[in-house]
């Protein structure tokens, strides 16, 4: 009688263990790479936000000087914008940049409302051109922040999902910070124009 090719229990256990180890390594590799990919996407989106904020920061001195040259209005707004620009430039962490950027958003909103309420400024070509550029930059910042928040949402979600959360904790992946609206931003800024 011919011998049957029967796997022994030991061989089956060894093959099963090998398959389990191989599956675990594959899972670890895919999960880690997914986390790295999502984290790099967040960093890329943050870079886009910084580019737009830098564009805004570069426009501010030109705008402030142009407006000063043509009108005497709310000096405190111009001073605040200049100080917040410096604060944003000096910020070192993402949280510090987000905080400074949010405060700068509020000050820029007040400046834009002031510009809208000051018809003489609209006729000055230099000021008008800078304001159009600033408004365009504000729109770009809004889009960049939305894209950043979408990337953060995807990254933070995968960090919390089981079993990827185990891999994230094992390799030290940390939750990222969202851009959030500043408290009271739902209210229109108040403008008090003082002409001297």
GIUR-V973091 format. One record per run of one state. SS is the DSSP state (2 for helix, 1 for strand, 0 for the rest). FROM is the first residue (numbers start at 1). TO is the last residue. If there is no record, write none. Layout:
# GIUR-V973091
SS FROM TO
SS FROM TO
This chain:
# GIUR-V973091
0 1 8
2 9 70
0 71 74
2 75 90
0 91 93
2 94 116
0 117 118
2 119 122
0 123 124
2 125 160
0 161 163
2 164 171
0 172 196
